[in-house]
Amino acid sequence: MTEMDPKDLLQQFASDNYAGICPEAWSASEAANHGHATAYGDDPWTARASDAFRELFETDCEVFFVFNGTAANSLALASLCQSYHGVICCDSAHIETDECGAPEFFSNGSKLLVAQSAEGKLTPASIRELATKRQDIHYPKPRVVTITQSTETGRVYTLAELGAISDECKAHGLYLHMDGARFANACASLGCSPAEVTWKSGVDVLCFGGTKNGMAVGEAVLFFDRRLAADFDYRCKQAGQLASKMRFLAAPWVGMLESGAWLRNAAHANHCARHFAAQVSSIRGIRLAAPVEANAAFLLAPEEILNPVRERGWRFYTFIGGAARFMFSWDTDPARVDALCRDLKECAAQAHFQQLGMDT
């Protein structure tokens, strides 16, 4: 067996998917691993997790468990659409940029209607523009608006923004879907209850992310209007998302929700992102591309700074708007954040001195 290089085990900031499983999710999974349980979701763990969601969201929602976010979003949108419908989304939305056409595939062809946004947020105006752009039979009929909370650009929709979007959706007869891959981070940022951020603000369907919040695998799809969940179990089965040993998708949620770890994990990740931003904002040659509102920080810096940082072993992505993205997770070590900030500062200083030498 090839031994792991200790350097490969160091915390990185390219993605919150890099993190392991939090203790609460791990212990609940271990507890579910004793004895036998009925398959395909007819087990006590799945029932307990579903009830925990209903208690957390203060409503009798319909709950389904799937393996990943691609399936959660794609199947949820497909349940709201016919093949001739359109889904209004932001140009940086995950369903537009990173789902390999899965939403279109599972809906048998529903078209994504894309709004441009520098901040990664939809607005009532952008929704209205796409909803009313064309209303003839030759163009897909808008049916759903999907927003990401928190967004791919690290921003968070406020309750006022959610309410305004919901009102616009209602004005045009559109459902409102929320991609909540980092929903917990948004709740921690806003200091609001999950109910306030979803159905009380007009959201019809939520995909609640567990993977980025401390679980190994698994997302929950919540229908706040049970009528919209008709036959969703059949969609899950057809798409290969009906787990035979469902208790191992559900049990980690029991550990996360009943202990409150889902919110603590998110609050810690958000805190680390703010701590990082506070340190790097004063470094010459580096500036924040956007306010830090959740667990992501985007930096604008020249390659003369970023490349030496990479050479020191740090991993991060550079994509949306050319900014370097740094993600923080439930287990982020503040000392590791400080080490990254020191290297950024040193590399920035070296780039500055080299530039002065070139100029002279």
Buried (B, 14 or more C-beta within 10 A) or exposed (E): EEEEEEEEEEBBBBBBEEBEBBBBBBBBBEEBEEEEBEEEBEBBBBBBBBBBBBEBBBBEBBBBBBBBBBBBBBBBBBBBBEEBBBBBBBBBBBBBBEBEEBBBBBBEEBBBBBBEBEBBBBBBEBBBEBBEEBEEEEEBBBBBBBBBBBBBBBBBBBEEBBBBBBEBBEEBEBBBBBBBBBBBBBBBBBEBEBBBBBBBBBBBBBBBBBBBBBBBBBBBBBBBEEEBBEEBBEBBEEBEBBBEBBBBBBBBBBBBBBBEBBBBBBBBBBBBBBBBBEBBEEBEBBEBBBEBBBBBBBBBBEEBBBEBBBEEEBEBEBEBBEBBBBBBBBBBEEEBBEBBBEBBBBBBBEBBEEEEEEEE
